[in-house]
Structure formats: structure tokens, C-alpha cells
Amino acid sequence: MPICMVCRHLTRDAGWGYRCAAFPSGIPDAIIESRVDHRMPFNGDNGVRFWPVDDDASAYAEDLFNPAPEAPYAEDDKEVEAEVAG
């Protein structure tokens, strides 16, 4: 889901498009496709950035652009210990 969906600035026009205070004539594809983090400046955004609608939206944006590293795959601890012990 694009970060825009949980931003206070989002408005939907009469068609299928999305608009916001930063991009009144249409949100750039790079942002709507989550290829760039609009919590940071983006050319032409008029100084308006992502503003989360709530704490969940803020957490979503963080996970989207700064995901926690996945834990490495580990089998059952006893199986691993048995292999190590030889």
C-alpha cells in the first residue's frame, strides 16, 4: 500500500487519481509506488511532506522504508545443537 494512503494530506479526485497538498495536480509515480520516501524532501513538493494520520500510519511508514532485518533461518535449536556437537 502506498504511503499516501495513510497521509493526512491525501485527497481523491472525481476520477481514479490521487492528489495532495504537496502535489495538487497529481502525486508522482515514484511516491505513489513507494519507490521514494516522502518523509524526505521531493522535488516539487512545495515543502509539504508525509504527515501520518495516526501512530499506526507512522509505524507503517517506518516499516515500509526502514524494515527490520529478518532473523536468519534457524531450525529447531536441539537439531542445531546436535549438528554442532557432531
C-alpha positions as a printed Julia matrix, in Angstrom:
86×3 Matrix{Float64}:
   0.0     0.0     0.0
   1.41    3.42   -0.88
   2.46    5.66    1.99
  -0.03    8.2     0.6
  -2.98    6.09    1.75
  -2.15    6.88    5.39
  -1.25   10.56    4.94
  -3.39   13.44    6.2
  -2.71   15.39    3.01
  -4.31   12.83    0.66
  -7.44   13.68   -1.29
  -9.06   11.71   -4.08
 -10.3    13.43   -7.16
 -13.51   12.62   -9.0
 -11.64   10.12  -11.18
  -9.19    7.46  -10.08
  -6.34    9.83   -9.29
  -4.87   10.93   -6.01
  -3.87   14.43   -5.09
  -2.48   16.14   -2.03
  -1.29   19.47   -0.7
   2.22   18.66   -1.92
   1.11   17.66   -5.43
  -2.24   19.28   -6.27
  -2.03   18.22   -9.91
  -1.24   14.59   -9.12
   1.14   12.59   -6.96
   4.29   11.48   -8.82
   4.54    7.78   -9.62
   7.76    7.43   -7.6
   5.87    8.37   -4.44
   2.56    6.6    -5.09
   4.54    3.44   -5.95
   6.61    3.74   -2.74
   9.89    3.94   -4.63
  10.89    7.0    -2.61
  10.26    8.0     0.98
   8.15   11.17    1.04
   9.01   11.79    4.65
  12.06   13.33    2.98
  12.06   16.28    0.54
  10.98   15.52   -3.01
  11.37   17.86   -5.96
   8.22   19.93   -6.42
   6.53   19.03   -3.11
   6.31   22.7    -2.03
   7.79   21.78    1.37
   4.81   19.53    2.19
   5.76   16.03    3.33
   4.08   12.87    4.53
   2.01   13.52    7.68
   0.7    10.27    9.2
  -2.97   10.06   10.11
  -2.14    8.22   13.35
   0.56    6.23   15.17
  -0.18    3.12   13.1
   0.41    5.12    9.92
   3.7     6.37   11.29
   4.76    2.81   12.13
   3.68    1.65    8.67
   5.86    4.29    7.0
   8.8     3.29    9.16
   8.37   -0.38    8.28
   7.92    0.46    4.6
  11.13    2.44    4.27
  13.24    1.1     7.14
  12.26   -2.54    7.52
  13.72   -4.5    10.37
  16.19   -7.09    9.18
  14.74  -10.55    9.01
  16.07  -13.05   11.51
  18.19  -15.7     9.84
  16.51  -19.03    9.32
  17.14  -21.38   12.21
  15.96  -24.91   12.62
  14.82  -26.25   15.93
  17.54  -25.38   18.49
  18.02  -29.01   19.51
  18.68  -30.07   15.91
  21.24  -27.28   15.5
  22.94  -28.18   18.78
  23.12  -31.85   17.7
  24.75  -30.9    14.4
  27.29  -28.65   16.1
  28.13  -31.35   18.67
  28.73  -33.71   15.79
